[in-house]
Each structure stands twice: as structure tokens, then as C-alpha cells.
């Protein structure tokens, strides 16, 4: 167990998974969601607190996952870092490079960890491929087959799902 107080801002479809993982490895202080009923449901499931505001949650944690719509990532991460809280921001990180650069600069100035949720990088199969010494692949093909989920309508499918495939391509090829 990691000795760190964590929280999750946004506990919809993906945010609930973040909260479950934090509950298993750290001291999950609580969650916040614009939908108070959803926050209460996830908090009850995980034995933590549903906070009434982002600021109230930030006052009680060392690190948060930000799992809100992409259009809000910049504003939420900015508030969290101003409160001195480390951030894991779900992908896509921000809407544009200007916002991304501003958050990176803020994290560096404040000596805070700022990470992006490219979780496919730590999947056991990808780790095995990287450690097995096969070298860079000569051919890659990615195919995603799943029913439509209306959870990320503020971004396109490339930024929502294909971004993982692009990230893994860059990782595996060393590009």
C-alpha cells in the first residue's frame, strides 16, 4: 500500500476504475463528480467520502486523477496544481498544445508530478514485448471492435481511442 492520500475528480465510466485502483493501492480519501448521486454511489462502493466540491477534495489529498470531459482538463488540473496536488490526467491531456505547455510549465515550477493516462504502456503484454528484446516492429496493425459508448462526445474517436494505438506505436518503434 502506498502512503499517499488520493482522490478522483470525475467518477463516470472511467473515473470509477481510477477510484477502484486507488482504493486498492493507496489511501483513497474520496471522489468528486458533478453528479452528486454518482459520486455518492462510487464512494459507498469503495468506503470513501463523496466530496461536495473539487476544492474540498483537493484540501484532503496529495494526488488526484482527473477523469472529467477533455474540455475541462486544463481548468481542473490548473486548480489542482495551484492547490499543490499531483495530477494524473486522463487522455487526451488537453484540447491543444498551448494548454498542455501551460500545465507542464506549472508542474515544473511547483515541482509536481503531472502524468497522462496512457495506461496501455504498462499492460503486461506490452511490457513483455519491450523486455523480450525483439527490437522495433516492422509492421503494426491496430483494430478496435467495441460498441459505441457516448461517454466522450466532446472529442473525436482519434483522441479518445486511437491515441492509445498511436502512443503504443511510438513506444514500440522508439519514434
DRENDOLUM-90839 format. One line per 2 residues: number of its first residue (from 1); for each residue x, y, z of N, C-alpha, C, CB. Coordinates in steps of 0.02 Angstrom, whole numbers, plus 50000, padded with zeros to 5 digits. Each point is the difference from the previous one (the first is absolute). Glycine has a CB too. Example, Ala and Ser with C-alpha at 12.3 -4.5 7.8 and 13.67 -1.06 7.14 Angstrom:
DRENDOLUM-90839
1> 50660:49716:50390:49955:50059:50000:50045:50060:50000:49905:49941:50062 ~ 50077:50112:49902:50042:50059:50003:49961:50055:50037:50059:49968:49892
//
This chain:
DRENDOLUM-90839
1> 50042:49941:50000:49958:50059:50000:50044:50062:50000:49908:49938:50061 ~ 50077:50108:49895:50037:50063:49995:49973:50049:50053:50020:49982:49876
3> 50025:50051:50160:49980:50047:50052:49987:50068:49967:50068:49938:50088 ~ 49876:50066:49876:49981:50062:49966:49924:50006:50001:50104:49994:49926
5> 49873:50067:50088:49928:50013:49999:49981:50019:49928:50000:50038:50122 ~ 49954:49924:49849:49981:50011:49931:49926:50016:49993:50092:49924:49965
7> 49891:50103:49978:49930:50014:49985:49989:49998:49925:49991:50071:50103 ~ 49947:49927:49878:49982:49999:49929:49948:50054:49988:50025:49876:49990
9> 49988:50164:49959:49953:50053:49979:49969:49975:49936:50067:50095:50055 ~ 49869:49888:49949:49964:49972:49943:49997:49925:50005:50036:50096:49930
11> 49909:49877:50095:49995:49927:50010:49945:49970:49956:50041:50015:50117 ~ 49961:50004:49820:49956:49967:49951:50028:49932:49983:49963:50112:49954
13> 50029:49867:49984:50021:49934:49978:50074:49986:50017:49916:50007:49907 ~ 50130:50035:50070:50072:49989:50012:50021:50021:50070:50020:50016:49879
15> 49951:50037:50147:50020:50025:50065:49989:49950:50056:49974:50113:49960 ~ 49974:49848:50035:49987:49948:50049:50058:49950:50001:49875:50013:49983
17> 50151:49970:49959:50057:49954:49998:50062:50031:50034:49955:49951:49893 ~ 50057:50113:50097:50055:50034:50034:49991:49995:50075:50013:50080:49903
19> 49926:49933:50120:49987:49998:50072:50010:49929:50028:49917:50095:49987 ~ 50061:49855:49976:50011:49931:50022:50074:49984:50007:49893:49967:49944
21> 50147:50055:50008:50072:49986:50003:50032:50037:50058:50002:49984:49876 ~ 49980:50079:50135:50027:50037:50056:49980:49969:50067:49997:50104:49931
23> 49941:49872:50074:49978:49968:50061:50041:49938:50016:49884:50044:49980 ~ 50140:49923:49968:50039:49939:50009:50073:50013:50018:49924:49945:49919
25> 50103:50113:50060:50072:50010:50009:50019:50060:50044:50013:49949:49890 ~ 49938:50091:50130:50016:50061:50038:49944:50014:50049:50066:50047:49903
27> 49937:50011:50127:49947:50023:50045:49952:50044:49960:50078:49995:50102 ~ 49871:49974:49870:49951:50038:49961:49959:50043:50047:49995:49909:49911
29> 50019:50157:50087:49964:50046:50044:49929:50010:49976:50108:50058:50026 ~ 49883:49945:49908:49933:50009:49975:49996:50018:49928:49970:50033:50112
31> 49970:49983:49867:49985:50014:49930:49956:50062:49996:50011:49879:49970 ~ 49991:50152:49971:49954:50055:49984:49975:49988:49930:50060:50082:50077
33> 49876:49932:49914:49970:49999:49933:49945:50052:49999:50028:49877:49982 ~ 49963:50154:49961:49946:50049:49992:49933:49967:50015:50066:50062:49913
35> 49929:49874:50073:49940:49962:50017:50009:49973:50071:49979:49968:49877 ~ 49993:50066:50171:50009:49982:50071:49976:49929:50015:49987:50120:50030
37> 49961:49857:49936:49976:49932:50012:50052:49949:49978:49882:50039:49984 ~ 50149:49974:49958:50051:49954:49976:50060:50000:50048:49963:50020:49881
39> 50058:50038:50143:50055:50004:50047:49984:49961:50064:50032:50112:49954 ~ 49907:49895:50071:49980:49965:50060:49999:49924:49989:49931:50099:50034
41> 50047:49880:49908:49998:49929:49983:50071:49970:49999:49895:50019:49933 ~ 50152:50014:50034:50069:49975:49996:50033:50003:50069:50008:50039:49880
43> 49980:50015:50157:50028:50006:50067:49975:49944:50045:50008:50124:49986 ~ 49928:49860:50011:49972:49946:50040:50031:49933:49981:49893:50065:50012
45> 50116:49924:49924:50029:49938:49976:50071:49991:50026:49930:50008:49897 ~ 50108:50046:50107:50071:49996:50018:50016:50020:50071:50023:50022:49882
47> 49926:49996:50157:50011:50017:50070:50039:50064:50010:49997:49881:50024 ~ 49990:50168:49933:50033:50065:50007:49947:50054:50000:50104:49958:49941
49> 49917:50103:50055:49956:50058:50006:49982:50030:49932:50050:50024:50113 ~ 49890:49997:49878:49979:50038:49941:50005:50074:50019:49922:49907:49956
51> 50124:50128:50014:50011:50071:50017:49950:50045:49964:50122:49976:50020 ~ 49858:50079:50012:49950:50045:49970:50029:50047:49947:49939:49994:50107
53> 50128:50011:49891:50032:50045:49950:50070:49976:49985:49931:50097:50041 ~ 50095:49926:49904:50070:49985:49982:50047:50028:50052:49970:50000:49877
55> 50018:50061:50145:50044:50031:50049:50001:49961:50066:49976:50111:49948 ~ 49967:49864:50074:49998:49961:50062:50041:49936:49992:49885:50046:50027
57> 50110:49921:49916:50040:49940:49988:50074:50017:49998:49905:49950:49936 ~ 50114:50102:50028:50070:50018:49994:50033:50017:50067:49975:50043:49886
59> 49986:49981:50161:50027:50016:50066:50019:49938:50040:49931:50103:49999 ~ 50046:49838:49979:50010:49939:50038:50046:49948:49965:49888:50020:50048
61> 50141:49997:49895:50038:49950:49962:50069:50024:49981:49893:49956:49957 ~ 50150:49995:50026:50066:50014:49974:50000:49996:49924:50052:49955:50105
63> 49905:50002:49867:49997:49988:49928:49929:49985:49978:50118:49958:50002 ~ 49866:50061:49936:49934:49985:49972:50007:49974:49929:49949:50088:50073
65> 50001:49874:49908:49988:49986:49929:49946:50048:49978:50032:49877:50010 ~ 49978:50151:49932:49950:50045:49970:49969:49963:49942:50063:50106:50035
67> 49875:49874:49974:49966:49957:49952:49934:50034:49980:50054:49894:50049 ~ 49952:50168:49933:49943:50041:49980:50001:50005:49923:50002:50066:50110
69> 49948:49966:49860:50003:50009:49928:50064:50038:49981:49874:50001:49994 ~ 50154:49983:49949:50064:50029:49978:49998:50076:50000:50019:49900:49930
71> 49924:50129:50053:49994:50072:49997:50011:50033:50068:49921:49987:49905 ~ 50076:49975:50149:50011:50028:50067:50067:49982:50030:49878:49994:50016
73> 50161:49964:49952:50063:49977:50029:50046:50057:50020:49990:49899:49930 ~ 50018:50150:50026:50046:50055:50015:49979:50037:50064:50024:50013:49878
75> 49913:50007:50125:49976:50039:50058:50006:49961:50065:49922:50062:49924 ~ 50059:49874:50074:50001:49959:50061:50072:49988:50022:49891:49945:49967
77> 50153:50038:49986:50070:49988:50016:50034:50063:50026:50004:49910:49913 ~ 49979:50147:50059:50028:50063:50023:49981:50013:50073:49994:50045:49882
79> 49943:49945:50135:49976:50010:50069:50036:49950:50046:49887:50041:49958 ~ 50119:49897:50021:50032:49949:50041:50073:50017:50013:49922:49914:49954
81> 50113:50107:49995:50071:50016:50010:50009:50064:50040:50026:49943:49892 ~ 49929:50104:50101:50003:50060:50042:49991:49981:50073:49955:50069:49906
83> 50010:49876:50107:49991:49975:50068:50058:49955:50022:49876:50006:49983 ~ 50174:49985:49974:50058:49960:50017:49989:49925:49994:50033:50091:50074
85> 49920:49888:49885:49982:49930:49993:50028:49971:49934:49895:50021:50068 ~ 50135:49920:49937:50026:49964:49942:49941:49976:49959:50105:49965:50062
87> 49903:50031:49871:49944:49984:49956:50016:49946:49949:49962:50116:50015 ~ 49992:49837:49979:49997:49954:49944:49939:50022:49960:50057:49902:50063
89> 49954:50120:49875:49946:50025:49958:49985:49947:49947:50034:50122:50020 ~ 49903:49859:49975:49981:49952:49949:50016:50029:49932:49909:49951:50074
91> 50100:50006:49878:50012:50023:49933:49933:50012:49965:50110:49938:49995 ~ 49888:50104:49956:50052:50046:49978:50014:50052:50054:49966:49982:49881
93> 50097:50035:50124:50025:50044:50053:49963:50067:50002:50111:49945:49989 ~ 49891:50091:49956:49966:50065:49994:49973:50007:49929:50076:50052:50088
95> 49890:50002:49900:49972:50012:49933:50052:50023:49950:49893:50028:50055 ~ 50161:50004:49968:50051:50024:49954:50068:50004:50034:49912:50065:49938
97> 50140:49947:50023:50068:50000:50027:50013:50059:50046:50037:49940:49898 ~ 49928:50115:50091:50010:50058:50044:49979:49983:50072:49981:50079:49902
99> 49961:49889:50105:49978:49979:50066:50048:49949:50030:49881:50022:49967 ~ 50141:49931:49992:50047:49948:50023:50064:50032:50025:49950:49918:49920
101> 50078:50127:50040:50062:50033:50020:49992:50040:50064:50032:50006:49880 ~ 49912:50027:50128:49988:50039:50062:49998:49954:50061:49935:50085:49933
103> 50031:49858:50062:49997:49953:50056:50069:49970:50015:49881:49974:49972 ~ 50156:50009:49977:50067:49973:50010:50044:50051:50035:49988:49928:49897
105> 50008:50135:50081:50039:50053:50033:49980:50009:50073:50010:50056:49889 ~ 49926:49942:50125:49977:50008:50069:50025:49942:50043:49898:50061:49959
107> 50099:49879:50015:50023:49942:50038:50075:50006:50014:49910:49928:49948 ~ 50128:50094:50004:50073:50008:50009:50014:50054:50052:50020:49963:49882
109> 49946:50093:50114:50011:50055:50047:49984:49979:50072:49972:50081:49909 ~ 49976:49878:50098:49977:49980:50067:50028:49933:50023:49897:50064:49978
111> 50146:49905:49980:50030:49935:50016:49947:49947:50014:50100:50059:50047 ~ 49850:49939:49910:49945:49952:50006:50004:49948:49945:49928:50089:50054
113> 50049:49852:49961:49995:49948:49949:49936:50014:49959:50062:49914:50073 ~ 49947:50086:49861:49944:50008:49954:50007:49945:49949:49993:50127:50017
115> 49960:49827:49981:50003:49943:49955:49936:49995:49959:50076:49940:50080 ~ 49931:50026:49863:49943:49989:49956:49982:49926:50003:50034:50096:49923
117> 49902:49889:50075:49976:49932:50009:50009:49954:49940:49920:50047:50077 ~ 50141:49945:49900:50014:49953:49946:50013:49931:50031:50048:50091:49925
119> 49899:49879:50101:50006:49939:50039:50019:49939:49959:49917:50047:50076 ~ 50074:49955:49859:50018:49942:49959:50075:49987:50003:49903:50025:49924
121> 50136:50025:50091:50074:49992:50005:50020:49949:50054:50013:50118:49960 ~ 49947:49877:50092:50018:49955:50055:49961:49934:49998:50026:50101:50069
123> 49940:49886:49877:49965:49936:49992:50054:49945:49998:49902:50054:49937 ~ 50086:49890:50098:50051:49947:50002:50024:49976:49931:49948:49965:50107
125> 50008:50032:49845:50021:49977:49933:50048:50050:49968:49890:49941:49986 ~ 50098:50122:50023:50045:50051:49972:50067:49999:50037:49902:50072:49967
127> 50096:49921:50098:50062:49995:50039:50041:49939:49978:49943:50056:50098 ~ 50024:49888:49890:50035:49940:49977:50033:50012:49932:49918:49929:50063
129> 50046:50102:49891:50028:50014:49934:50062:50044:50006:49886:49991:49950 ~ 50112:50058:50092:50056:50046:50008:50060:49966:50032:49920:50095:50009
131> 50068:49859:50037:50055:49968:50037:50027:49938:49963:49949:50041:50106 ~ 50014:49933:49847:50020:49938:49966:50056:50010:49949:49884:49959:50016
133> 50130:50104:49967:50056:50013:49955:49987:49985:49927:50071:49976:50095 ~ 49866:50029:49883:49984:49987:49930:50022:50057:49953:49904:49933:50039
135> 50111:50124:49989:50016:50058:49958:49937:50035:49977:50105:49944:49962 ~ 49904:50106:49997:49943:50039:49976:49959:49959:49951:50064:50107:50016
137> 49869:49895:49988:49959:49964:49953:50007:50028:49929:49919:49973:50092 ~ 50071:49985:49859:50002:50022:49930:49930:50017:49974:50102:49930:49982
139> 49849:50042:50051:49931:50010:49978:49955:50001:50061:50022:49943:49889 ~ 49935:50106:50114:49951:50004:50055:49931:50010:49971:50087:50047:50077
141> 49864:49921:49954:49931:50010:49980:49958:50005:50063:50016:49937:49891 ~ 49940:50111:50112:49957:50009:50058:49928:49997:49977:50087:50070:50059
143> 49873:49894:49979:49929:49994:49984:49962:50002:50065:50023:49934:49895 ~ 49926:50107:50108:49959:50006:50060:49928:49980:49983:50074:50091:50047
145> 49902:49860:49989:49932:49976:49989:49962:50005:50065:50037:49923:49906 ~ 49917:50123:50098:49961:50008:50061:49938:50040:49983:50103:49995:50074
147> 49844:49995:49963:49940:50041:49988:50012:50073:50020:49928:49899:50021 ~ 50036:50145:49947:50006:50071:50014:49980:50015:50072:49977:50026:49879
149> 50064:50014:50155:49984:50024:50068:49999:50076:49998:50053:49897:50055 ~ 49892:50134:49962:49995:50073:49995:50032:50039:50058:49896:49981:49937
151> 50160:49994:50089:50032:50032:50058:50047:50057:49981:49991:49892:50059 ~ 50033:50110:49879:50050:50049:49981:49980:50038:49937:50088:49928:50052
153> 49856:50103:49951:49975:50034:49940:50032:50068:49989:49894:49939:50017 ~ 50148:50084:50030:50032:50065:49991:50064:49995:49958:49951:50036:50109
155> 50069:49903:49873:50060:49990:49959:49985:49948:49946:50075:50030:50097 ~ 49969:49967:49853:49988:49951:49947:50032:49932:50018:49996:50093:49916
157> 49989:49857:50044:50022:49932:50015:50076:49993:49998:49893:49959:49952 ~ 50140:50083:50009:50074:49997:49997:50029:50019:50068:49998:50028:49877
159> 49978:50026:50152:50027:50022:50064:49975:49956:50058:50006:50116:49955 ~ 49937:49852:50037:49972:49959:50054:50031:49931:50001:49894:50064:49992
161> 50108:49902:49953:50023:49930:49998:50063:49989:49960:49882:49968:50012 ~ 50121:50061:49928:50059:49988:49957:50064:50027:50031:49925:50004:49901
163> 50069:50044:50144:50058:50028:50033:50042:49946:50035:49937:50108:50016 ~ 50030:49841:50011:50036:49944:50030:50041:49962:49948:49910:49990:50088
165> 50060:49999:49854:50035:49964:49947:50060:50041:49975:49892:49944:49967 ~ 50098:50121:50025:50055:50043:49979:50056:50002:50053:49919:50069:49933
167> 50061:49936:50130:50049:50000:50054:50041:49936:50001:49925:50075:50066 ~ 50041:49868:49927:50036:49935:50001:50044:49993:49938:49906:49949:50065
169> 50072:50076:49879:50042:49998:49939:50065:50039:50012:49896:49990:49928 ~ 50098:50069:50100:50060:50040:50014:50044:49966:50052:49935:50105:49973
171> 50034:49866:50078:50038:49967:50052:50038:49939:49973:49915:50040:50084 ~ 50050:49918:49879:50030:49937:49976:50052:50011:49944:49894:49943:50030
173> 50098:50111:49932:50048:50013:49946:50057:50046:50022:49906:49985:49919 ~ 50089:50042:50141:50052:50046:50023:49997:50067:49964:50071:49902:50027
175> 49872:50114:49943:49994:50062:49962:49981:50057:50046:49967:49936:49898
//
